Every structure is written in structure tokens, then in C-alpha cells.
Amino acid sequence: MRRRIALAAGLALLAAGGPATAAEFPTKPITFVIGFAPGGPSDVMARIVTKRMEQELKQPVIIENRPGAGGGVAGTSVARAEPDGYTVLLGTGSLLAINASLYKNLGYDPIKDFEPISLLGTQTNVLYTHPSVGAKTLADLVALIKANPGKYNFGSGGIGTPAHLAGELLKIKGDLKMTHVPFRGTGPSLQAVIAGHIQMAFNPPPPLLGHIESGAIVPIAVTTLKRTAALPDVPTVAESGYPGFEATTWHGLVAPANTPKDVIAKLHHAFTTALNDPQVHKQLTDLGVDVQTTSPEQFRAHIQSEIPKWAEVIKAAGVKVE
């Protein structure tokens, strides 16, 4: 009798549309969490990619912006979400690597609390100057800084951002004495260089391109290991005397820890299919992104290598967030 009741209950659950198995995933909309405000780089990338993902998943992908603490608010919320594949996070180098050394009470463990899905790609930071500085190459600029220790300032979009840490890494590698001036975003730091208030800054390419073309700013070097498609004529820091130098802004998709592997596989397929779509690829490249997909294991290894790298820079530079 009990078996009949249990069987009847199971059939009733199926008829009512009970919990989906991993094989049926997805059966409802997926929430795609962003750790930054609408209109920013992460948000723009997400809207490009999710539109194509919806075609693969046959379900809506809803973007949810949860800004705060350098992406930490979003990271904490996704780390605590149900590990069923219906909540994912577009992580960044800040959120998944840098924050671990910047914040004492982060609220999540970037390794233990997430299942990596794939890297989306990397975005270089551009070292550029005001024309009055007179440097055309990184060697020129380094010579000026060393001849005038403490005179030169560099800007970025804020304390602890990848652009800021790119500058700190160059200071360490080149034994340079220059001062960081943080701004509230890329725009204000760019305008400070154009106005001649500071001599140089590190920022991602998109807002810089028009000003480079007009001659308002002078690109000196990019911080990727290879030249970026956005600025193919600008040399890398690595080829300009600092082999191995790399300081990028990167994005990638993760899910809460313990999300089933076959669900991760379906999300990976949808995400990488979207990134390899020619139209999506071009839209991201136009934003200065060097698209790069990976396996979940490769993305996990990337995160694990970035955490100690930036911990060392943060400690050496004495970087602190208020």
C-alpha cells in the first residue's frame, strides 16, 4: 500500500512539473549576476553574450546587477545561491583574484565557493601619457621617471582595480618612484590626463581610442603578453624591456560550488558557443576584449594562478581599501 502511495505521489509530482533533472536543464530562466552597475564594461559584455546564450539554452537569461565592494556583493550572493545552474556569475579578475587580498571579510572563497565554467577573455590596460610628457616609448618614459623620482603621477579608475595594480607592478619591475592617483572610474582619470593634471594613466582601451586617434593622448604600451587587436601597433610592456609582464582585466563565468557537472557542461557549451559566434566575437573585440574560451579546469587553474600573483603586488605596494 505504501509503495502504491509513493508511486502515486511521484507520478503526481511529475505531472505537476516537479524538480527538473540535470538532463532536462534548463526548464526556467537563468539569472546572470554582474558585480557592477549597468552600463559598465561587465554589463555591456554580459548583454552581448547572454542574447546569444538564450538561443542555445532555449530559456531567458536575466541580467541582475549587484554592485558593491569591487564585485564582492555579487560574489557573496552567488556563492550562497542554490547550486542548480539557475544562478551564475560573470566574474572578473577583481572579484575572483584581487579581492582576496584587498578585503579582510570577503564573504566568499574564490576557489572553494565557485565552479568555473569558462574564461570569456582578457582586456588589456593601456599605459598612455599627455603629449607634453614627450615620451614615445616605454624606455623613454622610464628614463624620465628615473631622472625625476617622485615627480610623476599615474592615474587609474580606482584603488585596487586591475589598472591600478598594473601601475604598481610596473613600479616594482622597473624600480620606479611615481605616485598613484585614484579616480572614480576610467572617465575621470582619462580626462585628468587630457587636461594635463596628471602625466599618465592605465585604463582599458574603449574610451581611449578616439583620443589616441586625435592625438590628445599618447599610447606607450599595453599590458597583455601579446599585442591587442584593439591597438595592434602599440607594443606590450613585455616586449619593451619587461619580459613576462602581464596585467589584464579579465572576465569569466562561474556557478556556485557543487553545481552538477552535467549542468556545468551545458552552461559551458552555451557560453562558449556564444563567444565563438562571429557577430558576438566582433562586438567583444570592438570593446577591446581578446576573446578566449577555456575548459572549466583551465579556468580554475587561471584563477588559482592570479590570486598569489596579485597578493604579492598588493603586499609589496601596500595597497589598502578604505
N, C-alpha and C positions, 0 to 999 in steps of 0.2 A: 504493500500500500504506500509506504514511504517513497519507494522508488518511482511509483506512478506519479505521486505528488511532485517529486523533484523534477521528473521528466516534463511534466505539465508546466511547471514553473519556468524551466529552461526554454521550452517552446514559446511560452508567453513572452519571455524576455526578448527572444529573437524576433518575434512578431512585432514587438513594440519598438524595435530598433535599438537593442541593447548595446553595451560597450563594443566598439569595433576591435577586431583583432588587428595585429600588425600587418597581416596580408591585405586587409581592407583599407588601410591608411592611405590617404586621409578621407574622412567622411564629414568633415566640417571645416570652417575657416581656420587658418593658421595665423597666429599673432607673431609679427616680425618686429621685435623690440629694438629701438635705436636709443643710444645713450646720450643723444644730443638734440638740440632744438630743431624744429622744422626749418628747412631752407639751407642748413649747413651741409658740408660735404657728405657725411654719412647718410643723411636724409635723402639727398639727391641721388646718390648711388643706389640706395635701397629702392627708391621708386622706379628706377630704371630696371633693376633686376627682378623685382617682385612681379612686375607686369608680365614678364616672360615666364616666371615660375608658375604663375596661375594657369597658364596653358598646359603645363606638364602635370600639375597636381590636380587639375580639374576642380579646384576649390579657390575661394578668395583668399588672398594673403593680405592681412590687415596690418598696416604700419602703426606702431604705438611709440610715440616719443616720450622718453622718460629722462630728461636732462638732469644733471647734478653730479657733483663730486667727480668730474672728469670721466663720466660714464659709470661711476660706481653705483648710482641709484638703480640704473638699468641692470647692471651686473648682478646686484643683490636680488632684485626681483626675479630674474630669470633663473638664478641658482636655486631659488626656493620654489620655482614653479613645478607643476606636475611633469614628470619625465615621460611624456606620452607623444612628443613630437609636435604638439599643437602650440608650443611657445618656443621660439628660437631668438637668438640674439646676434645682431651684427656687431661683433666685437672689433675693437681697434687695438693698436699697439699700446695705447694708454691704458685701456680698460683691462687688457689681458696680460700685460707685462710691466709697464712702467708704474702703474698704481700700486703694485705690490710693495714697492719701496718708498712710495710717497706718503701713503696713508697708514696710520697705526691700526685703525679699526676699519678694515676694508669692507667687511661684511660678506666676503666670499673668497674662496681659494681658486685662482685662475686655472689650476691644474686639476684639483680634486672635484670641483663643483660643475665642470662642464664636459660635454662630449664634443670634441672638434668635428666639424663637417668638412670644410674646405677653406683655404685661403681664397679671398676674392682678388687681391692684387696689392701692389705697393704703389705708393705715390712719393716721388722724391721731394725733398726740400731743396729750394734754390737759395744759394748764398748770392746776394746781389748788393750793389752799392749805389750811392748817389754819384753821378758823373764827376763831381768835384773832387772825389777821393783820388781819382787819377789812375787807379789800378785796372789793368786789363786781364790779368791772370791771378791765380791764387798765389803764385810765387811773389808777384808784385805786392799783393795785399799783405801777405805775411811779413815781407820786408818792412813795409810801412808800420805795421803794428809793433814789430820788434824794435824798430828805431824810435818809437814813441810809446813806450809802455804806459798803460793806463789812460791814454788819450782817446782810444777808440771804443765806441759802444756798438753793440748789436741788439736788434730788436727781435721779438717773436710774438706769437699770438697768446702767450701766457706762460706762467711758471709751470714747469713740468710737462709742457707739450713736447711732442717729438721735435718740433722746430727748435725749441729752446735747448733740448738736450743735444741736438746736432751741433749747436754752437759750443756747448760745454765740452763735447767730445773733441771738437777741433782745437779748443783751448788746451786740452790735455795732450793731444797728439802733437800739437805744434809748440807746446810750452809758451802759450801766448797770454799776455796780460791785457784783457779787454773786459768791459762791463756789460752784463745783460740788462736790457731794459724791457720789462714785460708790458704788453698791451692787452687790451680786452678783445682779442681776435686778430685775424690776419689783416683786415682792412685798416685799422688804426696804425698798425706797425708799418704797413706799406706807405700810408700817407705821411708818416713821420720821416721815412727815408726820402720820399719825393720832395718834401718840404725842406730837407736838409737839417732836420732836428737831430737825427742820428745818422751815422755814416753808412750803416749796413743792417741787413736783417736776413733771417732764414724764414722762408714761407713756402707753402706748396705752390705749384705753377699757375693754376687757373686765373686768379686775379692779377697775376704779374704780366701775362703775355702781351697785352695791349700796351703796357707801359714800357716793356722791353723793346717792342717794335717802334715806339715813338722816341725812344732814347732817353726817357725820363729816369730810367734805372739801368744799371749795367750788370748783366748776369756774369758771375765769376765762376761758379761751379755748382754741380748738382751732387746730392749725397747718396745716390744709388751706386751700386757697384758697376753697373753698366749705364751708358747714356740713356736718357729717357726719350721716348718718341715725341713728347711734347716740346722738347728743346734739343734736337739731335746734334746741334753744333756747339752745345755747351759741354765742356769736359767735366768729368767726375772729379771729386776730391781725391779718389783713389788713384787716378791716373795723373794727378797733379802734384805728386810727391808724398802721398799718404796711403800706401798700398793696404787694401783690406778695409778702408774706411767705408762704413755704411750706416746711415741713419735715416730710415724711411718712416713714413706714415703708412701703416698697413691696415687692411680690413679683412675680416673673415667671419664665417658663420659657425656658431656653436649652439648646442642644445643643452638642457640640464643633464647632469650626470645620471647614468643608469637608463637613459633613453634606449629602447631596444635597438639592437644593431641593424635589424632589417628596416626599421623606421629611419635610422640614420642613413642607410643606403638609399632609400627613396628620396630623402631630402638632399643627399649628395648628388644624386642623378639630376634632380630638378634644378638645383643651384648651378651645377657645372654646365648643364645643357643651356641654361640661360646665359651664362657668362661666355660660352662659345658661340652663341648666336651672333652672326656678323653685325647686325644692327646694334645689339647691346654692346658688343665689343667696341664698336666705333664710338658710341656715346660715352663709354667709360674712358676710352683713350683720349677723347676730346677734353675730358676733365683732368687729364694729366695722370691717369691711372695706367700702370703697366699691369694688365690683367694676367693673373697667374693662378690656375687651379691646382689643387693638390688632393691627395688621398687624406682621409681623416688622420692616419698615422703620421704622414708628412707634416700636416698642420700642427699636430700635437708636438712634434719634435721642434718645429719652428718656435712655438710659444715657449717651450722649455729652454730654448737657447737664448731667447730675448730677455727673459726675466733676470738672470745673473749679469748679463751684459749691461743692462741699464741700471741695475743695483750698484754696480761698480762705479759707473759715471756719476750717479746721484750722490753716492757717498763721497767720492773724490771732490766733487764740485760743491758739496754742502748744500744741495738743493732742498728747500723746505717749502711746504704749502701751509698757508695760514688757515 
